[in-house]
Amino acid sequence: NPPLGTIVDHIVTKHRDWWDFFLFSQFVTHGTAWPTRYIVVRDDGMFREKLQSLTYKLTHMYYNCTGTVRVPAPCKYSFKLAYFVGEVIHQEPHPDWSNGLYFL
C-alpha cells in the first residue's frame, strides 16, 4: 500500500474539462488501500497543491476517529447529519441544535 497522503494527479487523471486527483488518506492494516477520487467542479484559482493538502488535512479532523478517515471530515459530518435527519428525527432539526454535533 502507498504511504498516507499519497496523491495521484497525473497520467491516469488527465481530462480536458476538469481536473481531478486520487488521495490515499486512510491507513489500512488488512487488504488493499483504496484511494478516494476528488473531482474539482469549481476552480477559483487555488493552487492545486494547496487544495490537495487541505483535503488531506481535513481527513484528520473527524472527531470519532483517532486516525484519518477516507473522506474529509465535513463530508463525513454532512452524510451523518443527512442520515440522522432522514432516519431518526424525520423533521428539520431544532434551531438550538445548530451549533453542536448532536448527530454523532
Biopython code that builds the backbone (N, CA, C, O; Angstrom):
import numpy as np
from Bio.PDB.StructureBuilder import StructureBuilder

atoms = [
    (1, "ASN", "N", (0.837, -1.191, 0.000)),
    (1, "ASN", "CA", (0.000, 0.000, 0.000)),
    (1, "ASN", "C", (0.880, 1.252, 0.000)),
    (1, "ASN", "O", (1.953, 1.261, 0.603)),
    (2, "PRO", "N", (0.426, 2.297, -0.672)),
    (2, "PRO", "CA", (1.208, 3.537, -0.676)),
    (2, "PRO", "C", (1.141, 4.221, 0.687)),
    (2, "PRO", "O", (0.229, 3.950, 1.468)),
    (3, "PRO", "N", (2.088, 5.095, 0.979)),
    (3, "PRO", "CA", (2.065, 5.815, 2.247)),
    (3, "PRO", "C", (0.861, 6.761, 2.333)),
    (3, "PRO", "O", (0.325, 7.200, 1.316)),
    (4, "LEU", "N", (0.450, 7.065, 3.573)),
    (4, "LEU", "CA", (-0.647, 8.011, 3.767)),
    (4, "LEU", "C", (-0.303, 9.348, 3.124)),
    (4, "LEU", "O", (0.842, 9.798, 3.178)),
    (5, "GLY", "N", (-1.291, 9.970, 2.523)),
    (5, "GLY", "CA", (-1.090, 11.262, 1.888)),
    (5, "GLY", "C", (-0.634, 11.183, 0.450)),
    (5, "GLY", "O", (-0.410, 12.217, -0.179)),
    (6, "THR", "N", (-0.489, 9.986, -0.089)),
    (6, "THR", "CA", (-0.076, 9.839, -1.482)),
    (6, "THR", "C", (-1.161, 10.386, -2.396)),
    (6, "THR", "O", (-2.339, 10.062, -2.249)),
    (7, "ILE", "N", (-0.745, 11.219, -3.338)),
    (7, "ILE", "CA", (-1.676, 11.838, -4.285)),
    (7, "ILE", "C", (-1.274, 11.445, -5.697)),
    (7, "ILE", "O", (-0.101, 11.507, -6.064)),
    (8, "VAL", "N", (-2.255, 11.045, -6.474)),
    (8, "VAL", "CA", (-2.051, 10.755, -7.892)),
    (8, "VAL", "C", (-2.862, 11.794, -8.654)),
    (8, "VAL", "O", (-4.090, 11.815, -8.584)),
    (9, "ASP", "N", (-2.156, 12.660, -9.385)),
    (9, "ASP", "CA", (-2.862, 13.726, -10.097)),
    (9, "ASP", "C", (-2.361, 13.914, -11.528)),
    (9, "ASP", "O", (-2.520, 14.986, -12.112)),
    (10, "HIS", "N", (-1.767, 12.889, -12.074)),
    (10, "HIS", "CA", (-1.327, 12.968, -13.465)),
    (10, "HIS", "C", (-1.420, 11.586, -14.111)),
    (10, "HIS", "O", (-1.609, 10.585, -13.420)),
    (11, "ILE", "N", (-1.295, 11.538, -15.368)),
    (11, "ILE", "CA", (-1.364, 10.349, -16.223)),
    (11, "ILE", "C", (-2.757, 9.714, -16.193)),
    (11, "ILE", "O", (-3.458, 9.772, -17.203)),
    (12, "VAL", "N", (-3.184, 9.116, -15.090)),
    (12, "VAL", "CA", (-4.492, 8.445, -15.050)),
    (12, "VAL", "C", (-5.637, 9.422, -14.811)),
    (12, "VAL", "O", (-6.800, 9.022, -14.860)),
    (13, "THR", "N", (-5.338, 10.690, -14.555)),
    (13, "THR", "CA", (-6.393, 11.647, -14.230)),
    (13, "THR", "C", (-6.545, 12.755, -15.257)),
    (13, "THR", "O", (-7.256, 13.728, -15.005)),
    (14, "LYS", "N", (-5.912, 12.636, -16.379)),
    (14, "LYS", "CA", (-5.996, 13.715, -17.369)),
    (14, "LYS", "C", (-7.375, 13.762, -18.012)),
    (14, "LYS", "O", (-7.851, 12.779, -18.580)),
    (15, "HIS", "N", (-7.997, 14.921, -17.910)),
    (15, "HIS", "CA", (-9.285, 15.153, -18.546)),
    (15, "HIS", "C", (-9.288, 16.584, -19.043)),
    (15, "HIS", "O", (-8.742, 17.467, -18.381)),
    (16, "ARG", "N", (-9.874, 16.825, -20.163)),
    (16, "ARG", "CA", (-9.793, 18.165, -20.739)),
    (16, "ARG", "C", (-10.787, 19.154, -20.154)),
    (16, "ARG", "O", (-10.586, 20.361, -20.291)),
    (17, "ASP", "N", (-11.860, 18.689, -19.504)),
    (17, "ASP", "CA", (-12.877, 19.598, -18.989)),
    (17, "ASP", "C", (-12.755, 19.903, -17.499)),
    (17, "ASP", "O", (-13.351, 20.874, -17.034)),
    (18, "TRP", "N", (-12.012, 19.118, -16.740)),
    (18, "TRP", "CA", (-11.846, 19.368, -15.309)),
    (18, "TRP", "C", (-10.547, 18.737, -14.842)),
    (18, "TRP", "O", (-9.902, 17.989, -15.577)),
    (19, "TRP", "N", (-10.180, 19.047, -13.627)),
    (19, "TRP", "CA", (-9.033, 18.343, -13.055)),
    (19, "TRP", "C", (-9.482, 17.578, -11.826)),
    (19, "TRP", "O", (-10.391, 17.987, -11.105)),
    (20, "ASP", "N", (-8.826, 16.472, -11.614)),
    (20, "ASP", "CA", (-9.179, 15.600, -10.504)),
    (20, "ASP", "C", (-7.908, 14.980, -9.946)),
    (20, "ASP", "O", (-6.833, 15.094, -10.534)),
    (21, "PHE", "N", (-8.047, 14.329, -8.814)),
    (21, "PHE", "CA", (-6.910, 13.648, -8.206)),
    (21, "PHE", "C", (-7.412, 12.529, -7.310)),
    (21, "PHE", "O", (-8.564, 12.521, -6.876)),
    (22, "PHE", "N", (-6.530, 11.596, -7.046)),
    (22, "PHE", "CA", (-6.798, 10.496, -6.124)),
    (22, "PHE", "C", (-5.934, 10.705, -4.889)),
    (22, "PHE", "O", (-4.774, 11.104, -4.988)),
    (23, "LEU", "N", (-6.519, 10.429, -3.712)),
    (23, "LEU", "CA", (-5.804, 10.608, -2.455)),
    (23, "LEU", "C", (-5.927, 9.354, -1.606)),
    (23, "LEU", "O", (-7.029, 8.863, -1.359)),
    (24, "PHE", "N", (-4.797, 8.845, -1.165)),
    (24, "PHE", "CA", (-4.769, 7.741, -0.202)),
    (24, "PHE", "C", (-4.650, 8.370, 1.180)),
    (24, "PHE", "O", (-3.577, 8.843, 1.554)),
    (25, "SER", "N", (-5.740, 8.379, 1.942)),
    (25, "SER", "CA", (-5.713, 9.072, 3.229)),
    (25, "SER", "C", (-5.984, 8.170, 4.417)),
    (25, "SER", "O", (-5.870, 8.613, 5.560)),
    (26, "GLN", "N", (-6.338, 6.924, 4.180)),
    (26, "GLN", "CA", (-6.727, 6.051, 5.286)),
    (26, "GLN", "C", (-5.725, 4.919, 5.448)),
    (26, "GLN", "O", (-5.354, 4.261, 4.476)),
    (27, "PHE", "N", (-5.291, 4.699, 6.685)),
    (27, "PHE", "CA", (-4.359, 3.616, 6.988)),
    (27, "PHE", "C", (-5.102, 2.288, 6.956)),
    (27, "PHE", "O", (-6.164, 2.150, 7.563)),
    (28, "VAL", "N", (-4.546, 1.319, 6.252)),
    (28, "VAL", "CA", (-5.177, 0.008, 6.117)),
    (28, "VAL", "C", (-4.236, -1.044, 6.692)),
    (28, "VAL", "O", (-3.076, -1.134, 6.291)),
    (29, "THR", "N", (-4.744, -1.843, 7.637)),
    (29, "THR", "CA", (-3.913, -2.895, 8.230)),
    (29, "THR", "C", (-4.095, -4.232, 7.520)),
    (29, "THR", "O", (-3.185, -5.060, 7.517)),
    (30, "HIS", "N", (-5.255, -4.447, 6.924)),
    (30, "HIS", "CA", (-5.532, -5.697, 6.209)),
    (30, "HIS", "C", (-6.067, -5.357, 4.825)),
    (30, "HIS", "O", (-6.935, -4.496, 4.687)),
    (31, "GLY", "N", (-5.564, -6.013, 3.825)),
    (31, "GLY", "CA", (-6.080, -5.805, 2.480)),
    (31, "GLY", "C", (-5.376, -4.673, 1.752)),
    (31, "GLY", "O", (-4.246, -4.303, 2.069)),
    (32, "THR", "N", (-6.074, -4.145, 0.778)),
    (32, "THR", "CA", (-5.522, -3.130, -0.102)),
    (32, "THR", "C", (-6.177, -1.786, 0.149)),
    (32, "THR", "O", (-7.394, -1.702, 0.314)),
    (33, "ALA", "N", (-5.376, -0.741, 0.178)),
    (33, "ALA", "CA", (-5.901, 0.616, 0.345)),
    (33, "ALA", "C", (-6.580, 1.063, -0.945)),
    (33, "ALA", "O", (-6.077, 0.818, -2.041)),
    (34, "TRP", "N", (-7.722, 1.716, -0.799)),
    (34, "TRP", "CA", (-8.447, 2.267, -1.937)),
    (34, "TRP", "C", (-8.355, 3.781, -1.877)),
    (34, "TRP", "O", (-8.653, 4.374, -0.840)),
    (35, "PRO", "N", (-7.948, 4.419, -2.965)),
    (35, "PRO", "CA", (-7.901, 5.880, -2.941)),
    (35, "PRO", "C", (-9.303, 6.461, -3.104)),
    (35, "PRO", "O", (-10.222, 5.799, -3.586)),
    (36, "THR", "N", (-9.434, 7.694, -2.695)),
    (36, "THR", "CA", (-10.676, 8.425, -2.919)),
    (36, "THR", "C", (-10.430, 9.388, -4.070)),
    (36, "THR", "O", (-9.407, 10.072, -4.107)),
    (37, "ARG", "N", (-11.365, 9.439, -5.007)),
    (37, "ARG", "CA", (-11.228, 10.329, -6.154)),
    (37, "ARG", "C", (-11.938, 11.635, -5.855)),
    (37, "ARG", "O", (-13.072, 11.642, -5.375)),
    (38, "TYR", "N", (-11.271, 12.732, -6.138)),
    (38, "TYR", "CA", (-11.830, 14.066, -5.964)),
    (38, "TYR", "C", (-11.860, 14.746, -7.326)),
    (38, "TYR", "O", (-10.844, 14.819, -8.017)),
    (39, "ILE", "N", (-13.026, 15.241, -7.702)),
    (39, "ILE", "CA", (-13.186, 15.981, -8.951)),
    (39, "ILE", "C", (-13.459, 17.430, -8.581)),
    (39, "ILE", "O", (-14.412, 17.722, -7.858)),
    (40, "VAL", "N", (-12.637, 18.321, -9.068)),
    (40, "VAL", "CA", (-12.788, 19.741, -8.764)),
    (40, "VAL", "C", (-13.813, 20.314, -9.734)),
    (40, "VAL", "O", (-13.565, 20.404, -10.937)),
    (41, "VAL", "N", (-14.965, 20.700, -9.198)),
    (41, "VAL", "CA", (-16.046, 21.191, -10.050)),
    (41, "VAL", "C", (-16.014, 22.707, -10.208)),
    (41, "VAL", "O", (-16.645, 23.253, -11.113)),
    (42, "ARG", "N", (-15.285, 23.381, -9.336)),
    (42, "ARG", "CA", (-15.153, 24.827, -9.457)),
    (42, "ARG", "C", (-13.713, 25.195, -9.145)),
    (42, "ARG", "O", (-13.208, 24.914, -8.058)),
    (43, "ASP", "N", (-13.071, 25.815, -10.095)),
    (43, "ASP", "CA", (-11.673, 26.195, -9.936)),
    (43, "ASP", "C", (-11.594, 27.698, -9.734)),
    (43, "ASP", "O", (-11.777, 28.469, -10.676)),
    (44, "ASP", "N", (-11.318, 28.113, -8.495)),
    (44, "ASP", "CA", (-11.205, 29.533, -8.168)),
    (44, "ASP", "C", (-9.766, 30.028, -8.246)),
    (44, "ASP", "O", (-9.455, 31.126, -7.785)),
    (45, "GLY", "N", (-8.911, 29.234, -8.818)),
    (45, "GLY", "CA", (-7.526, 29.631, -8.963)),
    (45, "GLY", "C", (-6.635, 29.227, -7.801)),
    (45, "GLY", "O", (-5.461, 29.597, -7.771)),
    (46, "MET", "N", (-7.167, 28.476, -6.843)),
    (46, "MET", "CA", (-6.336, 27.989, -5.739)),
    (46, "MET", "C", (-5.295, 27.034, -6.324)),
    (46, "MET", "O", (-5.589, 26.251, -7.227)),
    (47, "PHE", "N", (-4.111, 27.110, -5.808)),
    (47, "PHE", "CA", (-3.079, 26.201, -6.284)),
    (47, "PHE", "C", (-3.478, 24.761, -5.997)),
    (47, "PHE", "O", (-4.008, 24.450, -4.930)),
    (48, "ARG", "N", (-3.223, 23.910, -6.938)),
    (48, "ARG", "CA", (-3.611, 22.506, -6.795)),
    (48, "ARG", "C", (-2.996, 21.871, -5.554)),
    (48, "ARG", "O", (-3.663, 21.135, -4.827)),
    (49, "GLU", "N", (-1.733, 22.158, -5.319)),
    (49, "GLU", "CA", (-1.059, 21.566, -4.163)),
    (49, "GLU", "C", (-1.726, 21.991, -2.858)),
    (49, "GLU", "O", (-1.833, 21.189, -1.930)),
    (50, "LYS", "N", (-2.172, 23.240, -2.779)),
    (50, "LYS", "CA", (-2.835, 23.724, -1.560)),
    (50, "LYS", "C", (-4.177, 23.034, -1.358)),
    (50, "LYS", "O", (-4.515, 22.652, -0.238)),
    (51, "LEU", "N", (-4.936, 22.872, -2.420)),
    (51, "LEU", "CA", (-6.232, 22.199, -2.310)),
    (51, "LEU", "C", (-6.040, 20.732, -1.923)),
    (51, "LEU", "O", (-6.777, 20.208, -1.087)),
    (52, "GLN", "N", (-5.071, 20.083, -2.516)),
    (52, "GLN", "CA", (-4.800, 18.687, -2.178)),
    (52, "GLN", "C", (-4.332, 18.558, -0.728)),
    (52, "GLN", "O", (-4.733, 17.627, -0.030)),
    (53, "SER", "N", (-3.502, 19.468, -0.279)),
    (53, "SER", "CA", (-3.027, 19.451, 1.103)),
    (53, "SER", "C", (-4.172, 19.704, 2.078)),
    (53, "SER", "O", (-4.273, 19.030, 3.103)),
    (54, "LEU", "N", (-5.027, 20.664, 1.770)),
    (54, "LEU", "CA", (-6.189, 20.947, 2.620)),
    (54, "LEU", "C", (-7.107, 19.732, 2.698)),
    (54, "LEU", "O", (-7.594, 19.386, 3.774)),
    (55, "THR", "N", (-7.339, 19.095, 1.574)),
    (55, "THR", "CA", (-8.184, 17.903, 1.542)),
    (55, "THR", "C", (-7.615, 16.817, 2.441)),
    (55, "THR", "O", (-8.350, 16.198, 3.210)),
    (56, "TYR", "N", (-6.317, 16.583, 2.350)),
    (56, "TYR", "CA", (-5.687, 15.559, 3.186)),
    (56, "TYR", "C", (-5.759, 15.934, 4.665)),
    (56, "TYR", "O", (-6.042, 15.079, 5.505)),
    (57, "LYS", "N", (-5.509, 17.188, 4.989)),
    (57, "LYS", "CA", (-5.553, 17.620, 6.392)),
    (57, "LYS", "C", (-6.953, 17.474, 6.976)),
    (57, "LYS", "O", (-7.097, 17.155, 8.157)),
    (58, "LEU", "N", (-7.979, 17.701, 6.173)),
    (58, "LEU", "CA", (-9.353, 17.566, 6.667)),
    (58, "LEU", "C", (-9.731, 16.115, 6.952)),
    (58, "LEU", "O", (-10.695, 15.864, 7.676)),
    (59, "THR", "N", (-8.996, 15.163, 6.401)),
    (59, "THR", "CA", (-9.273, 13.758, 6.729)),
    (59, "THR", "C", (-8.805, 13.411, 8.139)),
    (59, "THR", "O", (-9.144, 12.349, 8.660)),
    (60, "HIS", "N", (-8.032, 14.295, 8.758)),
    (60, "HIS", "CA", (-7.560, 14.100, 10.134)),
    (60, "HIS", "C", (-8.503, 14.722, 11.160)),
    (60, "HIS", "O", (-8.281, 14.555, 12.359)),
    (61, "MET", "N", (-9.533, 15.424, 10.739)),
    (61, "MET", "CA", (-10.348, 16.242, 11.633)),
    (61, "MET", "C", (-11.640, 15.584, 12.098)),
    (61, "MET", "O", (-12.478, 16.255, 12.701)),
    (62, "TYR", "N", (-11.825, 14.322, 11.845)),
    (62, "TYR", "CA", (-13.052, 13.646, 12.249)),
    (62, "TYR", "C", (-12.939, 13.225, 13.709)),
    (62, "TYR", "O", (-12.024, 12.490, 14.079)),
    (63, "TYR", "N", (-13.879, 13.696, 14.545)),
    (63, "TYR", "CA", (-13.797, 13.509, 15.998)),
    (63, "TYR", "C", (-13.919, 12.056, 16.450)),
    (63, "TYR", "O", (-13.346, 11.693, 17.477)),
    (64, "ASN", "N", (-14.631, 11.234, 15.732)),
    (64, "ASN", "CA", (-14.876, 9.859, 16.173)),
    (64, "ASN", "C", (-13.747, 8.897, 15.834)),
    (64, "ASN", "O", (-13.884, 7.693, 16.055)),
    (65, "CYS", "N", (-12.658, 9.386, 15.314)),
    (65, "CYS", "CA", (-11.558, 8.518, 14.893)),
    (65, "CYS", "C", (-10.229, 9.149, 15.296)),
    (65, "CYS", "O", (-10.032, 10.352, 15.123)),
    (66, "THR", "N", (-9.326, 8.346, 15.827)),
    (66, "THR", "CA", (-8.027, 8.887, 16.228)),
    (66, "THR", "C", (-7.070, 9.026, 15.050)),
    (66, "THR", "O", (-6.077, 9.748, 15.145)),
    (67, "GLY", "N", (-7.346, 8.361, 13.966)),
    (67, "GLY", "CA", (-6.503, 8.455, 12.784)),
    (67, "GLY", "C", (-7.195, 9.255, 11.695)),
    (67, "GLY", "O", (-7.974, 10.170, 11.964)),
    (68, "THR", "N", (-6.894, 8.892, 10.477)),
    (68, "THR", "CA", (-7.516, 9.562, 9.343)),
    (68, "THR", "C", (-8.732, 8.774, 8.878)),
    (68, "THR", "O", (-8.870, 7.585, 9.167)),
    (69, "VAL", "N", (-9.601, 9.451, 8.162)),
    (69, "VAL", "CA", (-10.753, 8.805, 7.542)),
    (69, "VAL", "C", (-10.607, 8.937, 6.036)),
    (69, "VAL", "O", (-9.733, 9.657, 5.553)),
    (70, "ARG", "N", (-11.447, 8.254, 5.306)),
    (70, "ARG", "CA", (-11.293, 8.200, 3.853)),
    (70, "ARG", "C", (-11.660, 9.511, 3.159)),
    (70, "ARG", "O", (-11.057, 9.864, 2.145)),
    (71, "VAL", "N", (-12.635, 10.229, 3.694)),
    (71, "VAL", "CA", (-13.071, 11.492, 3.095)),
    (71, "VAL", "C", (-12.867, 12.618, 4.103)),
    (71, "VAL", "O", (-12.765, 12.344, 5.298)),
    (72, "PRO", "N", (-12.805, 13.872, 3.666)),
    (72, "PRO", "CA", (-12.656, 14.982, 4.608)),
    (72, "PRO", "C", (-13.796, 15.012, 5.627)),
    (72, "PRO", "O", (-14.934, 14.661, 5.317)),
    (73, "ALA", "N", (-13.472, 15.435, 6.835)),
    (73, "ALA", "CA", (-14.436, 15.436, 7.932)),
    (73, "ALA", "C", (-15.742, 16.161, 7.593)),
    (73, "ALA", "O", (-16.803, 15.630, 7.921)),
    (74, "PRO", "N", (-15.733, 17.339, 6.956)),
    (74, "PRO", "CA", (-17.018, 17.987, 6.645)),
    (74, "PRO", "C", (-17.930, 17.117, 5.770)),
    (74, "PRO", "O", (-19.151, 17.159, 5.922)),
    (75, "CYS", "N", (-17.357, 16.342, 4.870)),
    (75, "CYS", "CA", (-18.163, 15.437, 4.040)),
    (75, "CYS", "C", (-18.760, 14.323, 4.888)),
    (75, "CYS", "O", (-19.929, 13.973, 4.728)),
    (76, "LYS", "N", (-17.967, 13.774, 5.780)),
    (76, "LYS", "CA", (-18.444, 12.701, 6.652)),
    (76, "LYS", "C", (-19.532, 13.215, 7.594)),
    (76, "LYS", "O", (-20.532, 12.535, 7.822)),
    (77, "TYR", "N", (-19.336, 14.420, 8.143)),
    (77, "TYR", "CA", (-20.348, 15.009, 9.025)),
    (77, "TYR", "C", (-21.653, 15.264, 8.280)),
    (77, "TYR", "O", (-22.730, 15.010, 8.820)),
    (78, "SER", "N", (-21.574, 15.758, 7.062)),
    (78, "SER", "CA", (-22.803, 16.040, 6.312)),
    (78, "SER", "C", (-23.562, 14.757, 5.999)),
    (78, "SER", "O", (-24.792, 14.745, 6.026)),
    (79, "PHE", "N", (-22.846, 13.683, 5.705)),
    (79, "PHE", "CA", (-23.504, 12.403, 5.464)),
    (79, "PHE", "C", (-24.203, 11.918, 6.728)),
    (79, "PHE", "O", (-25.352, 11.479, 6.674)),
    (80, "LYS", "N", (-23.513, 11.994, 7.867)),
    (80, "LYS", "CA", (-24.108, 11.543, 9.131)),
    (80, "LYS", "C", (-25.326, 12.388, 9.499)),
    (80, "LYS", "O", (-26.322, 11.862, 9.994)),
    (81, "LEU", "N", (-25.246, 13.698, 9.256)),
    (81, "LEU", "CA", (-26.373, 14.582, 9.551)),
    (81, "LEU", "C", (-27.570, 14.245, 8.676)),
    (81, "LEU", "O", (-28.694, 14.151, 9.170)),
    (82, "ALA", "N", (-27.341, 14.064, 7.383)),
    (82, "ALA", "CA", (-28.440, 13.725, 6.479)),
    (82, "ALA", "C", (-29.076, 12.396, 6.871)),
    (82, "ALA", "O", (-30.299, 12.264, 6.851)),
    (83, "TYR", "N", (-28.264, 11.423, 7.221)),
    (83, "TYR", "CA", (-28.794, 10.128, 7.646)),
    (83, "TYR", "C", (-29.611, 10.275, 8.928)),
    (83, "TYR", "O", (-30.704, 9.718, 9.035)),
    (84, "PHE", "N", (-29.089, 11.019, 9.894)),
    (84, "PHE", "CA", (-29.774, 11.189, 11.172)),
    (84, "PHE", "C", (-31.121, 11.882, 10.988)),
    (84, "PHE", "O", (-32.125, 11.445, 11.552)),
    (85, "VAL", "N", (-31.150, 12.945, 10.213)),
    (85, "VAL", "CA", (-32.401, 13.676, 9.988)),
    (85, "VAL", "C", (-33.399, 12.801, 9.250)),
    (85, "VAL", "O", (-34.578, 12.780, 9.602)),
    (86, "GLY", "N", (-32.949, 12.082, 8.238)),
    (86, "GLY", "CA", (-33.856, 11.260, 7.444)),
    (86, "GLY", "C", (-34.342, 10.006, 8.132)),
    (86, "GLY", "O", (-35.481, 9.592, 7.920)),
    (87, "GLU", "N", (-33.506, 9.390, 8.953)),
    (87, "GLU", "CA", (-33.850, 8.103, 9.552)),
    (87, "GLU", "C", (-34.306, 8.178, 11.004)),
    (87, "GLU", "O", (-34.985, 7.269, 11.481)),
    (88, "VAL", "N", (-33.949, 9.238, 11.712)),
    (88, "VAL", "CA", (-34.235, 9.271, 13.143)),
    (88, "VAL", "C", (-35.273, 10.318, 13.508)),
    (88, "VAL", "O", (-36.300, 9.985, 14.099)),
    (89, "ILE", "N", (-35.023, 11.593, 13.163)),
    (89, "ILE", "CA", (-35.950, 12.624, 13.644)),
    (89, "ILE", "C", (-37.055, 12.955, 12.651)),
    (89, "ILE", "O", (-38.074, 13.521, 13.047)),
    (90, "HIS", "N", (-36.891, 12.626, 11.393)),
    (90, "HIS", "CA", (-37.926, 12.787, 10.359)),
    (90, "HIS", "C", (-38.482, 14.208, 10.275)),
    (90, "HIS", "O", (-39.633, 14.394, 9.880)),
    (91, "GLN", "N", (-37.700, 15.189, 10.634)),
    (91, "GLN", "CA", (-38.116, 16.589, 10.523)),
    (91, "GLN", "C", (-36.871, 17.463, 10.565)),
    (91, "GLN", "O", (-35.763, 16.973, 10.779)),
    (92, "GLU", "N", (-37.062, 18.754, 10.358)),
    (92, "GLU", "CA", (-35.944, 19.681, 10.447)),
    (92, "GLU", "C", (-35.416, 19.700, 11.881)),
    (92, "GLU", "O", (-36.208, 19.681, 12.823)),
    (93, "PRO", "N", (-34.088, 19.738, 12.066)),
    (93, "PRO", "CA", (-33.539, 19.819, 13.419)),
    (93, "PRO", "C", (-33.932, 21.133, 14.097)),
    (93, "PRO", "O", (-34.137, 22.145, 13.427)),
    (94, "HIS", "N", (-34.035, 21.114, 15.397)),
    (94, "HIS", "CA", (-34.366, 22.317, 16.156)),
    (94, "HIS", "C", (-33.244, 23.339, 15.979)),
    (94, "HIS", "O", (-32.071, 22.965, 16.007)),
    (95, "PRO", "N", (-33.580, 24.635, 15.794)),
    (95, "PRO", "CA", (-32.547, 25.659, 15.575)),
    (95, "PRO", "C", (-31.509, 25.744, 16.702)),
    (95, "PRO", "O", (-30.361, 26.111, 16.452)),
    (96, "ASP", "N", (-31.894, 25.414, 17.921)),
    (96, "ASP", "CA", (-30.936, 25.470, 19.034)),
    (96, "ASP", "C", (-29.827, 24.432, 18.894)),
    (96, "ASP", "O", (-28.793, 24.547, 19.553)),
    (97, "TRP", "N", (-30.017, 23.441, 18.064)),
    (97, "TRP", "CA", (-29.026, 22.387, 17.879)),
    (97, "TRP", "C", (-27.959, 22.745, 16.849)),
    (97, "TRP", "O", (-26.993, 22.001, 16.684)),
    (98, "SER", "N", (-28.112, 23.853, 16.166)),
    (98, "SER", "CA", (-27.272, 24.157, 15.011)),
    (98, "SER", "C", (-25.785, 24.311, 15.331)),
    (98, "SER", "O", (-24.957, 24.171, 14.432)),
    (99, "ASN", "N", (-25.429, 24.590, 16.560)),
    (99, "ASN", "CA", (-24.015, 24.784, 16.895)),
    (99, "ASN", "C", (-23.345, 23.547, 17.473)),
    (99, "ASN", "O", (-22.182, 23.608, 17.872)),
    (100, "GLY", "N", (-24.050, 22.437, 17.526)),
    (100, "GLY", "CA", (-23.477, 21.231, 18.109)),
    (100, "GLY", "C", (-23.456, 20.064, 17.139)),
    (100, "GLY", "O", (-24.129, 20.078, 16.109)),
    (101, "LEU", "N", (-22.683, 19.071, 17.479)),
    (101, "LEU", "CA", (-22.601, 17.859, 16.662)),
    (101, "LEU", "C", (-23.522, 16.798, 17.249)),
    (101, "LEU", "O", (-23.084, 15.691, 17.563)),
    (102, "TYR", "N", (-24.799, 17.141, 17.395)),
    (102, "TYR", "CA", (-25.787, 16.275, 18.036)),
    (102, "TYR", "C", (-26.010, 14.969, 17.286)),
    (102, "TYR", "O", (-26.487, 14.000, 17.876)),
    (103, "PHE", "N", (-25.684, 14.921, 16.027)),
    (103, "PHE", "CA", (-25.958, 13.752, 15.194)),
    (103, "PHE", "C", (-24.888, 12.679, 15.312)),
    (103, "PHE", "O", (-25.023, 11.608, 14.720)),
    (104, "LEU", "N", (-23.831, 12.944, 16.064)),
    (104, "LEU", "CA", (-22.794, 11.927, 16.235)),
    (104, "LEU", "C", (-23.241, 10.949, 17.270)),
    (104, "LEU", "O", (-22.518, 10.001, 17.576)),
]
sb = StructureBuilder()
sb.init_structure("model")
sb.init_model(0)
sb.init_chain("A")
sb.init_seg("    ")
for serial, (resi, resn, name, xyz) in enumerate(atoms, 1):
    if name == "N":
        sb.init_residue(resn, " ", resi, " ")
    sb.init_atom(name, np.array(xyz, "f"), 0.0, 1.0, " ", f" {name:<3s}", serial, name[0])
structure = sb.get_structure()
